[in-house]
Amino acid sequence: MAGVRLENISKVFGKVVAVNDLSIDIEDGSFVSFLGPSGCGKTTTLRMIAGLEMPTRGRVYIDEEDVTSIPTSKRNISFLFQFPIVYPRMTVYDNLAFPLKMRHTPISEIKKKVQEVAELLGIKDQLNKKSEELDAMMRQLVSIGRAIIRESKVCMFDEPLSNLAPKDRACLKAIISKLHKELKQTMVYVTHDQSEALSLADKIAVMNQGKLIQYDQPENLYRKPQNIFVGWFIGDPGMNFLYGSLDEKRKVIDFGTFKYDVSYLMDVIKEKATGSELVLGFRPENVYISEKGEKNWIRGKCVEIEGLGNKIILHLQLDDGQNVSVRLPPSGEWNIGKEYWLYLSREVITIFDKKTGEAIA
């Protein structure tokens, strides 16, 4: 096992900057996920750690060794691709044993390790099956087994669940989590699926347009996003954002048809804001909604009701034309076209600077 450190790495393809001046520390034995939309640079970053891509600038360290110019074969890493790779016409046993045979490991040790890995993965009864008999789920399990049997310094995953059926994804996600807890191996995992990252990773590196936006524990990404993009990207649905202007005299954010008191935050806003244009962010599940309103509550009309089985999402249009989503349990009577009132407590809001997109308070 080993830690990974990236120092100011960039990768440029022609005129396209795929990764832009990224620095990050991945602790030994941790599970870190790179999360972001397609094209954000997460897979390119993973490939630079593995040595499959050379950085245009910057350095890559594994176990405090500068491996920037060292080929993949000598980095002692394992890499799982999006599509499972198994050797044709080999049994599951032979697929798992192959990396050890290439290292000239004694046969007795190979047998022992194959049995141990098969036990971990729950595939002991599949060892004699040929590759062509395996479904997609089993093929990916074999690929994972072949990766961990090597006992490499770092195990890397490039969206390993994206081509599986939903039930298989849930099953394999649980297996990967179990493997990390038992093996305590450093794992780096790329995904665009936030549910995978949030449930698997110790820390998540959120990326967008080649840049690292926030690197933090899952709970902090959810509760304390440092950037509008993180607030929007994390969550189902993501944060609501209301755009307004600071009225310093009244100590409110003015949204035209309503105002939000920020008197208790004025010192912080004055210190950190680059201008008067501010954004009020809050999670859809943190909104109190009622058919009757009081002073300082916000009025909106329900324009859509989205039923999702274990929850419903009310989509409301406020008097100033901005939209808000409210997540609720699948109970109660809600009607399209009806007006409702919303209340936001101080504890659930985040104030962002509109110009920079960064959190102020």
C-alpha positions in Angstrom: 0.0 0.0 0.0 1.1 3.6 -0.5 -0.1 7.2 -0.6 -0.4 9.2 -3.8 0.6 12.8 -4.3 0.0 15.0 -7.3 1.8 18.3 -7.6 0.5 20.9 -10.0 -0.2 18.4 -12.8 -1.7 19.5 -16.1 -2.6 17.6 -19.2 -3.0 19.4 -22.5 -4.2 17.7 -25.7 -3.6 20.1 -28.6 -5.6 23.2 -27.5 -7.7 21.3 -25.0 -6.7 21.6 -21.3 -8.0 18.3 -19.9 -6.5 18.8 -16.4 -5.4 22.2 -15.1 -2.8 22.6 -12.3 -4.2 19.9 -10.0 -2.6 19.2 -6.7 -3.9 16.5 -4.3 -2.8 14.2 -1.5 -4.3 10.7 -1.2 -3.5 9.1 2.1 -2.1 5.6 2.4 -4.9 3.1 2.8 -7.7 5.6 1.9 -10.5 5.3 -0.6 -10.7 8.5 -2.8 -13.1 9.1 -5.6 -12.7 11.6 -8.4 -16.2 12.8 -9.2 -17.5 15.0 -11.9 -19.4 15.3 -15.2 -18.1 13.7 -18.5 -15.1 15.6 -19.8 -14.1 17.1 -16.4 -10.6 15.5 -16.5 -11.2 12.8 -13.8 -10.2 9.8 -16.0 -7.2 11.6 -17.4 -6.1 12.3 -13.9 -6.4 8.6 -13.0 -4.5 7.6 -16.1 -1.7 10.0 -15.2 -1.4 8.3 -11.8 -1.3 5.0 -13.5 1.3 6.1 -16.1 -1.0 5.6 -19.0 -0.7 9.3 -19.7 2.3 11.6 -19.1 1.5 15.0 -17.5 2.2 18.0 -19.7 3.4 19.7 -16.4 3.7 18.6 -12.8 4.8 15.6 -10.9 3.2 12.3 -9.7 4.4 10.6 -6.5 3.5 7.1 -5.2 4.8 6.2 -1.8 6.8 9.4 -1.9 8.7 8.2 -5.0 8.6 10.5 -8.1 7.1 8.1 -10.7 6.3 10.8 -13.3 8.7 9.2 -15.8 8.4 5.6 -14.7 6.4 3.3 -16.9 3.1 1.7 -15.7 4.6 -1.7 -15.5 7.1 -0.6 -12.8 4.7 1.5 -10.7 3.2 -1.6 -8.9 -0.4 -0.4 -9.4 -3.5 -2.2 -10.6 -6.0 -0.7 -12.9 -9.7 -1.7 -13.6 -11.2 -0.4 -16.8 -14.8 0.5 -17.5 -15.2 -2.7 -19.5 -14.2 -5.9 -17.7 -11.2 -7.6 -19.2 -10.9 -11.4 -18.7 -8.6 -13.7 -20.6 -10.5 -15.8 -23.1 -10.6 -19.6 -22.9 -9.2 -19.4 -19.4 -11.1 -20.5 -16.3 -11.8 -18.1 -13.5 -9.1 -19.8 -11.5 -6.5 -19.3 -14.2 -7.6 -15.6 -14.7 -7.0 -14.9 -11.0 -3.8 -16.9 -11.0 -2.3 -15.2 -14.1 -0.7 -12.2 -12.4 1.0 -14.4 -9.9 2.2 -16.8 -12.5 3.8 -13.9 -14.4 5.8 -13.1 -11.2 6.9 -16.8 -10.9 5.0 -17.2 -7.6 5.3 -20.8 -6.2 2.2 -22.9 -7.1 1.3 -23.6 -3.5 1.2 -19.8 -2.8 -0.9 -19.2 -6.0 -3.5 -21.8 -4.9 -3.7 -20.3 -1.4 -4.1 -16.7 -2.7 -6.6 -17.6 -5.4 -8.8 -19.4 -2.8 -8.5 -16.3 -0.4 -9.5 -13.9 -3.1 -12.3 -16.1 -4.4 -13.6 -16.3 -0.8 -13.5 -12.5 -0.4 -15.4 -12.0 -3.7 -17.9 -14.9 -3.0 -17.0 -16.7 -6.2 -15.4 -20.0 -4.9 -18.0 -22.0 -6.8 -17.1 -20.3 -10.1 -13.4 -21.1 -10.2 -13.8 -23.9 -12.8 -16.0 -21.9 -15.2 -14.6 -20.7 -18.5 -14.5 -16.9 -19.3 -17.1 -17.2 -22.1 -19.6 -18.6 -19.6 -19.5 -15.5 -17.4 -22.0 -12.6 -17.4 -20.9 -9.0 -17.1 -21.2 -8.9 -13.3 -19.0 -12.0 -13.0 -16.5 -10.7 -15.5 -16.0 -7.5 -13.5 -15.6 -9.5 -10.3 -12.9 -11.6 -11.9 -11.2 -8.4 -13.1 -11.3 -7.0 -9.5 -10.0 -10.3 -8.2 -7.1 -10.2 -10.6 -6.3 -6.6 -9.5 -6.3 -7.2 -5.7 -4.4 -10.6 -5.9 -1.3 -8.7 -6.9 -1.2 -6.8 -3.7 -0.2 -3.7 -5.6 0.5 -0.3 -3.9 -2.6 1.4 -5.4 -5.7 -0.1 -7.0 -7.5 2.2 -9.5 -11.0 1.9 -10.8 -12.3 3.7 -14.0 -16.1 3.7 -13.7 -16.3 -0.1 -13.1 -20.0 -0.2 -12.5 -21.2 1.9 -15.4 -22.1 -1.0 -17.7 -23.9 -3.2 -15.2 -27.6 -3.6 -14.5 -28.8 -1.6 -11.4 -29.0 -4.6 -9.1 -25.5 -5.8 -10.2 -24.2 -2.2 -9.5 -25.6 -2.3 -6.0 -24.1 -5.7 -5.3 -20.7 -4.9 -6.7 -20.6 -1.5 -4.9 -21.1 -3.4 -1.6 -18.3 -5.9 -2.5 -15.8 -3.1 -3.4 -16.6 -1.4 0.0 -16.0 -4.7 1.8 -12.7 -5.2 0.0 -11.4 -1.8 1.0 -12.4 -2.3 4.6 -10.7 -5.7 4.8 -7.6 -5.1 2.7 -7.1 -1.5 3.7 -5.5 -0.9 0.3 -5.2 2.5 -1.2 -8.0 2.8 -3.8 -8.7 5.6 -6.3 -12.1 5.5 -8.0 -13.4 7.5 -10.9 -17.1 8.0 -11.4 -19.7 10.4 -12.6 -22.3 8.8 -10.3 -22.5 10.7 -7.0 -24.2 7.8 -5.2 -21.2 5.6 -5.8 -18.7 8.3 -4.6 -20.8 9.3 -1.6 -21.3 5.7 -0.4 -17.8 4.4 -1.1 -15.2 7.1 -0.6 -13.5 8.4 2.5 -12.8 11.7 0.5 -14.1 12.9 -2.8 -12.3 15.2 -5.3 -15.0 17.1 -7.2 -13.8 18.2 -10.6 -15.1 20.4 -13.4 -13.5 21.6 -16.6 -10.2 20.1 -15.7 -10.0 21.8 -12.3 -10.3 20.5 -8.7 -13.2 22.3 -7.2 -13.4 20.8 -3.7 -11.6 17.9 -2.0 -13.4 16.8 1.2 -15.3 14.2 3.1 -18.7 13.3 1.6 -20.7 14.9 4.4 -18.8 18.2 4.1 -19.4 18.3 0.3 -23.1 17.9 1.0 -23.5 20.2 4.0 -20.8 22.8 3.3 -20.1 23.1 -0.5 -17.4 25.6 -1.1 -18.6 26.4 -4.6 -21.9 26.7 -6.5 -21.0 23.9 -8.8 -20.4 21.5 -5.9 -23.8 22.5 -4.3 -25.5 21.9 -7.6 -23.7 18.6 -8.6 -24.0 16.9 -5.2 -27.5 16.0 -4.1 -30.6 14.5 -5.7 -31.8 17.0 -6.7 -28.9 19.5 -6.1 -29.1 22.8 -4.2 -31.6 25.5 -5.0 -30.0 28.9 -5.9 -31.7 32.2 -5.6 -30.0 35.3 -7.1 -30.3 38.7 -5.5 -28.5 41.9 -4.5 -27.1 42.9 -1.1 -28.8 45.9 0.4 -26.2 47.0 3.0 -28.5 49.7 4.6 -31.3 47.2 5.3 -28.9 44.3 5.8 -30.9 42.0 3.5 -30.5 40.2 0.2 -33.1 41.8 -2.1 -34.8 39.4 -4.5 -37.3 42.0 -5.7 -40.5 40.4 -4.5 -39.0 39.3 -1.2 -36.0 40.0 1.0 -33.8 37.7 3.2 -32.3 39.0 6.4 -28.5 38.6 6.5 -27.8 41.1 9.3 -26.1 38.3 11.3 -23.7 37.7 8.4 -22.8 41.3 7.4 -19.3 41.3 8.7 -18.4 38.1 6.8 -20.2 39.3 3.6 -18.3 42.6 3.6 -15.0 40.8 4.1 -15.4 38.1 1.5 -17.8 39.3 -1.2 -16.4 40.8 -4.4 -19.6 42.8 -5.1 -23.2 43.2 -4.2 -24.5 40.3 -6.3 -25.1 37.3 -4.0 -26.6 33.8 -4.3 -28.7 32.1 -1.6 -28.2 28.3 -1.7 -30.2 25.7 0.2 -31.1 22.0 -0.1 -34.5 20.9 -1.4 -35.1 18.7 1.7 -34.3 21.7 4.1 -37.3 23.8 3.1 -40.3 24.1 5.4 -43.4 24.4 3.2 -47.0 25.4 4.3 -50.2 26.5 2.8 -50.1 29.6 5.0 -47.2 32.1 5.2 -45.9 34.4 7.8 -43.6 37.5 7.7 -40.4 36.8 5.8 -41.7 33.6 4.2 -41.4 33.1 0.5 -44.4 32.6 -1.8 -44.4 30.3 -4.8 -46.8 28.5 -7.1 -46.5 24.7 -7.7 -45.8 24.1 -11.4 -44.9 20.4 -11.4 -45.0 17.4 -9.0 -42.4 14.7 -9.6 -43.3 11.4 -8.0 -40.2 9.2 -7.3 -41.6 6.3 -5.2 -40.0 7.0 -1.8 -40.2 10.8 -2.3 -41.8 13.5 -4.3 -40.3 16.7 -5.6 -42.4 19.8 -5.8 -41.3 22.4 -8.4 -42.4 25.9 -7.5 -42.1 29.2 -9.3 -41.6 32.2 -7.0 -43.1 35.6 -7.5 -39.9 36.9 -9.0 -39.8 34.1 -11.6 -37.0 32.0 -10.0 -37.6 28.3 -9.4 -37.3 26.2 -6.3 -37.4 22.4 -5.8 -38.7 21.0 -2.5 -38.1 17.3 -1.6 -40.8 15.7 0.6 -42.0 12.3 1.8 -44.6 10.6 -0.5 -47.5 11.7 1.6 -49.8 14.7 1.9 -51.9 16.4 -0.7 -50.1 18.8 -3.1 -51.7 20.4 -6.2 -50.3 21.9 -9.3 -51.3 25.6 -9.7 -51.7 26.1 -5.9 -49.7 28.7 -4.0 -47.5 27.6 -1.1 -45.2 29.4 1.4 -41.6 28.5 2.1 -39.5 29.1 5.2 -35.7 28.9 5.2 -33.9 28.8 8.6 -30.4 30.3 9.0 -28.9 26.8 9.6 -29.8 25.5 6.2 -28.6 28.3 3.9 -25.2 29.0 2.3 -24.4 32.4 0.8 -22.3 32.4 -2.4 -20.5 35.2 -4.3 -22.2 35.3 -7.7 -19.1 36.5 -9.5 -16.6 33.9 -8.2 -19.1 31.1 -7.3 -17.4 30.6 -4.0 -19.1 30.2 -0.6 -19.0 33.2 1.6 -20.9 31.9 4.7 
